[in-house]
Every structure is written in C-alpha cells, then in structure tokens.
Amino acid sequence: MKVVLHATIPGLGRPGEMVEVSDAQARNHLLPHRLAAVATPSLVAALKAKATRAASQQGKAEAALLATRQRLERVTVRVIAPANNQGRLFAALKAAWVVRQLEQDYRMVFNGVRWSPDHWKTLGQHQVELGWADGVVSSLKLVIDGRSVGDGAKNPTPRLEVKEK
C-alpha cells in the first residue's frame, strides 16, 4: 500500500514522502496513529504542487542570496558606534546586529551565512569573511568609526550606513 508520511519514521522516510509499506503495517500502525495517510490521487497531486512551489521558492531564495553576495562586493559597510579615547567600543559590535540592520534597511538576505569574525571591539577597517551555504567565501569591508558619548550624542546606539563603490 502506498502512503504519505506525516512524521519522520526511522527506516521509512520523512514527512511528505510517499512510501510503499505492507498493508498490515499501514492498517495496524501508521494509519491508526495518524503517522501517514493513504496516497490518493488528489493527495499525490497536492504533494507534487507543494514540491513545485518549494522548488520555486528555493530558486527565488538562491537568487536573492546571489544578489546580496554581488552587492556586498561593491559596498563598504560603515558603523558609527560609541567608543572610548583608546579606540575600543564600549560594547562589542556583533555580526547578528549588522545582519539584522542590513536585512531591515537594505533588503539584503543572509540565510545560513557565517561571519568570521562574528564580533568586533576596536575601531578601524576590518575585512570580514562571509561563508555562504553553497561553500563560497566572499569578503566584506567593514569600517567602524567611533564617537565619544560626550560628543553631545543623545542616543549612544550604533548606526549603520552602506556606501556603494
């Protein structure tokens, strides 16, 4: 009997997969425990449509990642953050904050990207390596400028700017 799994079952498959099992296994275990459903033509068609949509969405996500990667090659990311007179930031600047700002303000996509290093504590220019999910490594120029809290700055939170080359 062909069934579509609703849960991961060791030795059989993962949710959404259509597998062939014995009638007894389907009737006595999978169907009563709602671990699977009988593979009707309408359910099979729905699975194919879902797979097509997923492939389309994955293609769009890959295109967005590629566009972000190409754009990052042309830009310099500048962060202005509170620092002391010795050139050290009061709080470490984390890659997660930079990613969040770039995603929100500049519509860049960073799914599964590893930043090395993932935080910075000093002012100046930093070369950041980005490890993408497909194994490609690219670099980003990050410039951290400091401002003293006594400069009349009312809001000591960091600010991010992107400059195109």
N, CA, C and O of each residue as an XYZ file, in Angstrom:
660
protein
N       0.857     -1.174      0.000
C       0.000      0.000      0.000
C       0.901      1.235      0.000
O       1.897      1.288      0.722
N       0.545      2.216     -0.808
C       1.291      3.473     -0.829
C       0.656      4.443      0.158
O      -0.557      4.647      0.180
N       1.551      5.048      0.994
C       1.091      6.027      1.978
C       1.991      7.255      1.909
O       3.124      7.187      1.434
N       1.466      8.372      2.391
C       2.229      9.614      2.507
C       2.471      9.838      3.992
O       1.528      9.900      4.780
N       3.724      9.958      4.364
C       4.082     10.070      5.782
C       3.774     11.468      6.320
O       3.942     12.473      5.629
N       3.313     11.500      7.587
C       3.067     12.752      8.293
C       4.158     13.028      9.306
O       4.249     14.146      9.814
N       4.988     12.046      9.615
C       6.038     12.186     10.611
C       7.269     11.422     10.139
O       7.184     10.568      9.257
N       8.408     11.740     10.734
C       9.631     11.000     10.431
C       9.546      9.632     11.091
O       9.309      9.518     12.294
N       9.742      8.611     10.291
C       9.696      7.243     10.799
C      11.009      6.575     10.386
O      11.271      6.393      9.197
N      11.829      6.211     11.371
C      13.117      5.590     11.050
C      12.930      4.362     10.160
O      12.082      3.509     10.423
N      13.722      4.293      9.125
C      13.655      3.170      8.207
C      12.640      3.335      7.101
O      12.643      2.565      6.141
N      11.744      4.355      7.216
C      10.743      4.578      6.169
C      10.956      5.890      5.431
O      11.097      5.897      4.208
N      10.981      6.988      6.153
C      11.152      8.269      5.484
C      10.751      9.448      6.346
O      10.563      9.334      7.557
N      10.627     10.576      5.686
C      10.332     11.852      6.345
C       8.934     12.329      5.963
O       8.327     11.799      5.032
N       8.422     13.329      6.680
C       7.097     13.865      6.352
C       7.017     14.336      4.907
O       7.939     14.974      4.398
N       5.903     14.015      4.252
C       5.675     14.423      2.880
C       6.153     13.426      1.844
O       5.860     13.581      0.658
N       6.886     12.401      2.270
C       7.360     11.397      1.316
C       6.300     10.321      1.105
O       5.586      9.935      2.030
N       6.216      9.849     -0.133
C       5.307      8.754     -0.438
C       6.133      7.467     -0.434
O       7.128      7.352     -1.149
N       5.701      6.501      0.385
C       6.447      5.246      0.517
C       5.497      4.065      0.351
O       4.287      4.187      0.543
N       6.067      2.934     -0.004
C       5.317      1.677     -0.137
C       5.539      0.878      1.140
O       6.679      0.597      1.511
N       4.449      0.512      1.813
C       4.533     -0.305      3.029
C       3.550     -1.466      2.892
O       2.684     -1.467      2.018
N       3.702     -2.439      3.763
C       2.765     -3.569      3.721
C       1.391     -3.101      4.197
O       1.277     -2.146      4.965
N       0.371     -3.777      3.736
C      -0.994     -3.435      4.140
C      -1.146     -3.528      5.654
O      -1.801     -2.684      6.265
N      -0.546     -4.545      6.257
C      -0.662     -4.736      7.705
C      -0.028     -3.573      8.465
O      -0.613     -3.074      9.425
N       1.163     -3.135      8.047
C       1.826     -2.025      8.731
C       1.000     -0.751      8.605
O       0.883      0.011      9.565
N       0.438     -0.522      7.451
C      -0.377      0.669      7.260
C      -1.641      0.615      8.119
O      -1.954      1.574      8.826
N      -2.372     -0.513      8.059
C      -3.640     -0.627      8.794
C      -3.439     -0.672     10.302
O      -4.229     -0.082     11.040
N      -2.397     -1.361     10.782
C      -2.239     -1.588     12.222
C      -1.427     -0.511     12.938
O      -1.585     -0.319     14.143
N      -0.568      0.188     12.214
C       0.293      1.139     12.922
C       0.224      2.560     12.357
O      -0.085      3.502     13.087
N       0.503      2.715     11.087
C       0.643      4.059     10.525
C      -0.667      4.834     10.473
O      -0.719      5.984     10.911
N      -1.714      4.233      9.951
C      -2.983      4.949      9.814
C      -3.672      5.205     11.158
O      -4.139      6.323     11.371
N      -3.765      4.219     12.093
C      -4.431      4.492     13.362
C      -3.729      5.558     14.210
O      -4.381      6.310     14.934
N      -2.391      5.618     14.113
C      -1.636      6.607     14.893
C      -1.439      7.920     14.132
O      -0.708      8.804     14.579
N      -2.092      8.035     12.994
C      -2.034      9.231     12.151
C      -0.600      9.620     11.791
O      -0.253     10.799     11.727
N       0.213      8.607     11.562
C       1.581      8.832     11.117
C       1.663      8.910      9.599
O       2.683      9.329      9.052
N       0.604      8.511      8.923
C       0.573      8.517      7.458
C      -0.866      8.570      6.982
O      -1.804      8.360      7.750
N      -1.019      8.858      5.689
C      -2.332      8.862      5.046
C      -2.212      8.053      3.754
O      -1.146      7.989      3.143
N      -3.316      7.445      3.356
C      -3.331      6.670      2.115
C      -3.065      7.625      0.952
O      -3.630      8.718      0.899
N      -2.209      7.211      0.028
C      -1.813      8.049     -1.101
C      -2.894      8.031     -2.175
O      -2.837      7.239     -3.116
N      -3.865      8.902     -2.026
C      -4.925      9.036     -3.030
C      -4.417      9.914     -4.180
O      -3.447     10.650     -3.999
N      -5.043      9.855     -5.343
C      -4.590     10.702     -6.462
C      -4.597     12.192     -6.122
O      -3.702     12.924     -6.545
N      -5.589     12.646     -5.370
C      -5.636     14.073     -5.023
C      -4.495     14.444     -4.066
O      -3.921     15.527     -4.175
N      -4.170     13.550     -3.136
C      -3.065     13.817     -2.203
C      -1.730     13.820     -2.943
O      -0.863     14.643     -2.653
N      -1.563     12.914     -3.888
C      -0.334     12.871     -4.692
C      -0.202     14.154     -5.516
O       0.890     14.713     -5.618
N      -1.301     14.620     -6.099
C      -1.273     15.863     -6.873
C      -0.918     17.051     -5.980
O      -0.152     17.929     -6.377
N      -1.480     17.069     -4.771
C      -1.166     18.155     -3.831
C       0.310     18.123     -3.443
O       0.935     19.176     -3.317
N       0.874     16.927     -3.252
C       2.296     16.809     -2.926
C       3.173     17.327     -4.062
O       4.169     18.008     -3.822
N       2.798     17.002     -5.300
C       3.567     17.478     -6.450
C       3.495     18.996     -6.551
O       4.500     19.644     -6.843
N       2.320     19.568     -6.315
C       2.167     21.024     -6.364
C       3.001     21.683     -5.268
O       3.625     22.720     -5.491
N       3.006     21.078     -4.090
C       3.792     21.617     -2.974
C       5.283     21.547     -3.296
O       6.025     22.478     -2.984
N       5.729     20.459     -3.913
C       7.140     20.318     -4.285
C       7.521     21.355     -5.336
O       8.622     21.903     -5.297
N       6.621     21.624     -6.269
C       6.878     22.628     -7.295
C       7.000     24.014     -6.673
O       7.901     24.778     -7.019
N       6.090     24.335     -5.753
C       6.155     25.626     -5.056
C       7.435     25.749     -4.258
O       8.067     26.805     -4.260
N       7.830     24.677     -3.571
C       9.055     24.698     -2.768
C      10.278     24.919     -3.650
O      11.181     25.671     -3.282
N      10.313     24.270     -4.810
C      11.438     24.454     -5.732
C      11.486     25.887     -6.243
O      12.565     26.465     -6.373
N      10.326     26.462     -6.534
C      10.261     27.845     -6.992
C      10.753     28.798     -5.910
O      11.528     29.714     -6.184
N      10.291     28.574     -4.664
C      10.718     29.425     -3.564
C      12.205     29.283     -3.307
O      12.876     30.268     -2.997
N      12.734     28.066     -3.432
C      14.159     27.857     -3.231
C      14.947     28.586     -4.311
O      15.999     29.159     -4.025
N      14.459     28.574     -5.534
C      15.117     29.298     -6.615
C      15.136     30.794     -6.356
O      16.140     31.461     -6.604
N      14.020     31.320     -5.855
C      13.960     32.749     -5.532
C      14.905     33.083     -4.394
O      15.568     34.119     -4.428
N      14.980     32.213     -3.372
C      15.879     32.449     -2.242
C      17.333     32.420     -2.693
O      18.138     33.237     -2.245
N      17.675     31.479     -3.580
C      19.040     31.418     -4.098
C      19.366     32.652     -4.921
O      20.488     33.156     -4.859
N      18.413     33.143     -5.684
C      18.628     34.360     -6.471
C      18.835     35.565     -5.560
O      19.668     36.426     -5.843
N      18.073     35.629     -4.458
C      18.231     36.734     -3.505
C      19.598     36.671     -2.827
O      20.235     37.704     -2.624
N      20.056     35.455     -2.472
C      21.379     35.307     -1.871
C      22.469     35.730     -2.849
O      23.423     36.406     -2.462
N      22.333     35.340     -4.105
C      23.312     35.710     -5.120
C      23.344     37.222     -5.312
O      24.418     37.810     -5.439
N      22.174     37.849     -5.334
C      22.107     39.304     -5.482
C      22.772     39.999     -4.298
O      23.481     40.990     -4.473
N      22.541     39.478     -3.090
C      23.172     40.050     -1.902
C      24.685     39.893     -1.988
O      25.426     40.832     -1.699
N      25.143     38.712     -2.384
C      26.588     38.457     -2.484
C      27.238     39.409     -3.482
O      28.303     39.962     -3.209
N      26.598     39.604     -4.646
C      27.144     40.503     -5.653
C      27.127     41.952     -5.178
O      28.051     42.713     -5.465
N      26.092     42.328     -4.461
C      26.017     43.699     -3.965
C      27.069     43.957     -2.900
O      27.642     45.045     -2.849
N      27.334     42.963     -2.043
C      28.315     43.150     -0.975
C      29.723     43.339     -1.516
O      30.562     43.942     -0.846
N      29.999     42.837     -2.714
C      31.317     43.027     -3.318
C      31.542     44.487     -3.691
O      32.688     44.915     -3.829
N      30.475     45.255     -3.857
C      30.571     46.644     -4.298
C      30.387     47.664     -3.180
O      30.450     48.866     -3.437
N      30.164     47.219     -1.957
C      29.826     48.173     -0.906
C      30.841     48.149      0.240
O      31.592     47.192      0.430
N      30.822     49.239      0.983
C      31.538     49.339      2.245
C      30.489     49.592      3.308
O      29.677     50.509      3.186
N      30.507     48.781      4.346
C      29.565     48.950      5.443
C      30.254     49.764      6.522
O      31.326     49.390      6.997
N      29.648     50.866      6.907
C      30.220     51.751      7.919
C      29.294     51.770      9.120
O      28.085     51.968      8.994
N      29.881     51.560     10.282
C      29.122     51.579     11.521
C      29.709     52.664     12.416
O      30.923     52.736     12.607
N      28.850     53.489     12.951
C      29.275     54.520     13.898
C      28.748     54.102     15.257
O      27.540     53.995     15.468
N      29.682     53.865     16.184
C      29.302     53.326     17.486
C      30.041     54.076     18.592
O      31.111     54.636     18.353
N      29.482     54.090     19.792
C      30.153     54.747     20.914
C      31.455     54.036     21.264
O      31.508     52.810     21.355
N      32.516     54.843     21.460
C      33.822     54.269     21.777
C      34.556     55.187     22.754
O      34.193     56.347     22.948
N      35.599     54.622     23.362
C      36.414     55.430     24.263
C      37.560     56.075     23.486
O      37.661     55.901     22.272
N      38.418     56.815     24.178
C      39.510     57.524     23.518
C      40.620     56.596     23.046
O      41.434     57.002     22.217
N      40.681     55.371     23.541
C      41.712     54.414     23.139
C      41.310     53.614     21.894
O      42.055     52.731     21.470
N      40.172     53.900     21.316
C      39.757     53.226     20.094
C      39.044     51.903     20.312
O      38.997     51.065     19.412
N      38.494     51.710     21.493
C      37.750     50.480     21.773
C      36.276     50.823     21.959
O      35.928     51.839     22.560
N      35.430     49.964     21.435
C      33.990     50.162     21.580
C      33.562     49.862     23.009
O      34.159     49.018     23.678
N      32.533     50.550     23.470
C      32.010     50.285     24.809
C      31.338     48.921     24.867
O      31.398     48.244     25.893
N      30.714     48.521     23.803
C      30.090     47.198     23.715
C      30.491     46.595     22.380
O      30.533     47.286     21.361
N      30.784     45.310     22.393
C      31.197     44.648     21.157
C      30.097     44.764     20.099
O      28.910     44.647     20.402
N      30.509     44.990     18.882
C      29.583     45.043     17.760
C      29.459     43.627     17.218
O      30.445     43.042     16.771
N      28.268     43.083     17.255
C      28.063     41.690     16.862
C      27.571     41.589     15.425
O      26.843     42.451     14.933
N      27.985     40.518     14.771
C      27.584     40.286     13.383
C      26.071     40.168     13.273
O      25.488     40.587     12.274
N      25.429     39.601     14.294
C      23.968     39.449     14.259
C      23.284     40.812     14.144
O      22.276     40.942     13.449
N      23.829     41.831     14.825
C      23.253     43.173     14.740
C      23.449     43.739     13.336
O      22.529     44.327     12.767
N      24.649     43.563     12.778
C      24.935     44.055     11.430
C      24.003     43.379     10.420
O      23.450     44.040      9.541
N      23.833     42.065     10.551
C      22.947     41.320      9.643
C      21.525     41.840      9.743
O      20.874     42.076      8.725
N      21.040     42.022     10.968
C      19.669     42.493     11.166
C      19.467     43.868     10.523
O      18.441     44.112      9.888
N      20.444     44.767     10.687
C      20.323     46.101     10.106
C      20.361     46.045      8.579
O      19.593     46.740      7.914
N      21.250     45.223      8.020
C      21.331     45.112      6.568
C      20.063     44.497      5.987
O      19.609     44.904      4.917
N      19.493     43.526      6.681
C      18.254     42.901      6.203
C      17.086     43.876      6.278
O      16.278     43.946      5.352
N      16.989     44.628      7.371
C      15.861     45.542      7.547
C      15.963     46.767      6.652
O      15.004     47.122      5.967
N      17.120     47.413      6.656
C      17.255     48.702      5.992
C      17.633     48.611      4.518
O      17.276     49.488      3.732
N      18.350     47.561      4.139
C      18.869     47.489      2.774
C      18.364     46.270      2.008
O      18.834     46.008      0.901
N      17.436     45.534      2.560
C      16.783     44.393      1.905
C      17.783     43.358      1.383
O      17.637     42.842      0.275
N      18.792     43.066      2.193
C      19.754     42.027      1.848
C      19.347     40.736      2.542
O      18.672     40.765      3.571
N      19.758     39.603      1.981
C      19.368     38.299      2.511
C      20.624     37.556      2.948
O      21.584     37.451      2.184
N      20.619     37.034      4.194
C      21.787     36.350      4.742
C      21.431     34.999      5.347
O      21.918     34.679      6.431
N      20.606     34.198      4.693
C      20.237     32.889      5.241
C      21.432     31.951      5.241
O      22.000     31.672      4.185
N      21.819     31.461      6.413
C      22.883     30.475      6.525
C      24.276     31.001      6.269
O      25.166     30.217      5.939
N      24.506     32.303      6.408
C      25.826     32.882      6.164
C      26.595     32.945      7.482
O      26.084     33.425      8.494
N      27.837     32.449      7.448
C      28.706     32.505      8.620
C      29.637     33.709      8.489
O      30.276     33.899      7.454
N      29.707     34.513      9.540
C      30.576     35.687      9.556
C      31.821     35.345     10.359
O      31.726     34.747     11.431
N      32.987     35.720      9.849
C      34.226     35.493     10.578
C      35.070     36.758     10.512
O      35.481     37.147      9.419
N      35.341     37.407     11.617
C      34.870     37.121     12.970
C      33.407     37.510     13.128
O      32.824     38.162     12.261
N      32.821     37.098     14.257
C      31.398     37.387     14.452
C      31.160     38.552     15.409
O      30.013     38.862     15.729
N      32.238     39.203     15.871
C      32.087     40.422     16.670
C      33.377     41.244     16.571
O      34.444     40.720     16.253
N      33.245     42.555     16.855
C      34.378     43.462     16.768
C      34.363     44.363     17.986
O      33.300     44.753     18.468
N      35.563     44.697     18.490
C      35.670     45.535     19.684
C      36.502     46.788     19.462
O      36.588     47.639     20.347
N      37.124     46.910     18.271
C      38.003     48.046     18.025
C      37.528     48.847     16.825
O      36.811     48.351     15.957
N      37.956     50.113     16.809
C      37.646     50.987     15.690
C      38.568     50.671     14.527
O      39.601     50.026     14.704
N      38.198     51.122     13.347
C      39.049     50.960     12.180
C      38.390     50.143     11.102
O      37.190     49.870     11.133
N      39.227     49.755     10.131
C      38.739     48.988      8.994
C      38.966     47.503      9.261
O      40.048     47.097      9.684
N      37.941     46.704      9.012
C      38.008     45.263      9.228
C      37.609     44.547      7.948
O      36.654     44.942      7.279
N      38.345     43.490      7.610
C      37.986     42.640      6.483
C      37.235     41.447      7.064
O      37.779     40.708      7.884
N      36.002     41.260      6.647
C      35.142     40.215      7.193
C      34.941     39.145      6.128
O      34.605     39.452      4.985
N      35.148     37.893      6.506
C      34.891     36.795      5.580
C      33.485     36.269      5.808
O      33.062     36.040      6.941
N      32.772     36.082      4.705
C      31.415     35.555      4.763
C      31.412     34.172      4.139
O      31.762     34.016      2.970
N      31.021     33.174      4.906
C      30.932     31.809      4.401
C      29.493     31.504      4.030
O      28.636     31.378      4.905
N      29.224     31.385      2.746
C      27.868     31.164      2.251
C      27.526     29.685      2.301
O      28.419     28.840      2.361
N      26.247     29.371      2.278
C      25.770     27.994      2.407
C      26.262     27.097      1.271
O      26.403     25.890      1.467
N      26.527     27.659      0.084
C      26.981     26.837     -1.043
C      28.496     26.650     -1.058
O      29.041     26.127     -2.030
N      29.186     27.072      0.013
C      30.625     26.855      0.132
C      31.480     28.000     -0.374
O      32.697     27.968     -0.197
N      30.896     29.003     -0.991
C      31.648     30.146     -1.496
C      31.995     31.065     -0.332
O      31.173     31.305      0.552
N      33.222     31.576     -0.346
C      33.660     32.527      0.677
C      33.888     33.862     -0.001
O      34.620     33.947     -0.987
N      33.262     34.908      0.525
C      33.465     36.247     -0.007
C      33.890     37.156      1.136
O      33.878     36.749      2.298
N      34.260     38.371      0.810
C      34.702     39.282      1.856
C      33.880     40.564      1.822
O      33.276     40.922      0.811
N      33.882     41.223      2.939
C      33.125     42.455      3.121
C      34.032     43.439      3.845
O      34.751     43.067      4.773
N      33.997     44.681      3.421
C      34.776     45.721      4.077
C      33.886     46.400      5.110
O      32.864     46.995      4.768
N      34.285     46.307      6.377
C      33.525     46.897      7.478
C      34.389     47.969      8.124
O      35.501     47.692      8.573
N      33.882     49.178      8.169
C      34.592     50.293      8.788
C      33.817     50.695     10.030
O      32.627     51.002      9.961
N      34.507     50.689     11.172
C      33.863     51.077     12.425
C      34.468     52.400     12.859
O      35.659     52.490     13.158
N      33.628     53.423     12.889
C      34.024     54.745     13.366
C      33.432     54.941     14.740
O      32.320     54.495     15.022
N      34.178     55.607     15.588
C      33.702     55.817     16.949
C      33.259     57.231     17.178
O      33.658     58.163     16.480
N      32.435     57.361     18.163
C      32.067     58.683     18.627
C      32.054     58.619     20.138
O      31.622     57.631     20.731
N      32.517     59.650     20.731
C      32.550     59.712     22.181
C      31.142     59.975     22.683
O      30.374     60.698     22.049
N      30.808     59.391     23.813
C      29.475     59.611     24.375
C      29.317     61.070     24.774
O      28.197     61.578     24.825
N      30.421     61.749     25.056
C      30.387     63.154     25.436
C      30.295     64.103     24.250
O      30.337     65.317     24.446
N      30.173     63.596     23.032
C      30.105     64.434     21.833
C      28.744     65.097     21.658
O      28.470     65.670     20.604
N      27.907     65.028     22.651
C      26.572     65.590     22.520
C      25.615     64.604     21.894
O      24.489     64.958     21.547
N      26.056     63.370     21.748
C      25.181     62.354     21.170
C      24.121     61.982     22.191
O      24.435     61.545     23.298
N      22.881     62.157     21.814
C      21.797     61.842     22.734
C      21.502     60.349     22.736
O      21.045     59.810     23.743
N      21.759     59.679     21.621
C      21.459     58.254     21.516
C      22.768     57.501     21.274
O      23.333     57.594     20.184
N      23.265     56.753     22.273
C      24.550     56.076     22.115
C      24.481     54.761     21.341
O      25.472     54.032     21.304
N      23.351     54.435     20.726
C      23.265     53.177     19.982
C      24.009     53.306     18.656
O      24.098     54.402     18.103
N      24.539     52.207     18.144
C      25.264     52.251     16.870
C      24.351     52.601     15.706
O      23.136     52.416     15.771
N      24.959     53.112     14.637
C      24.247     53.472     13.422
C      24.995     52.841     12.242
O      26.226     52.817     12.239
N      24.281     52.338     11.258
C      24.893     51.641     10.132
C      24.597     52.368      8.840
O      23.477     52.824      8.614
N      25.629     52.476      7.975
C      25.482     53.086      6.645
C      26.141     52.153      5.635
O      27.114     51.469      5.954
N      25.609     52.129      4.424
C      26.200     51.344      3.335
C      26.548     52.318      2.212
O      25.714     53.104      1.762
N      27.818     52.240      1.769
C      28.259     53.091      0.659
C      28.608     52.215     -0.527
O      29.385     51.267     -0.406
N      28.027     52.538     -1.677
C      28.346     51.829     -2.917
C      29.688     52.332     -3.433
O      29.997     53.519     -3.331
N      30.484     51.416     -3.989
C      31.792     51.821     -4.540
C      31.613     52.429     -5.887
O      32.591     52.833     -6.516
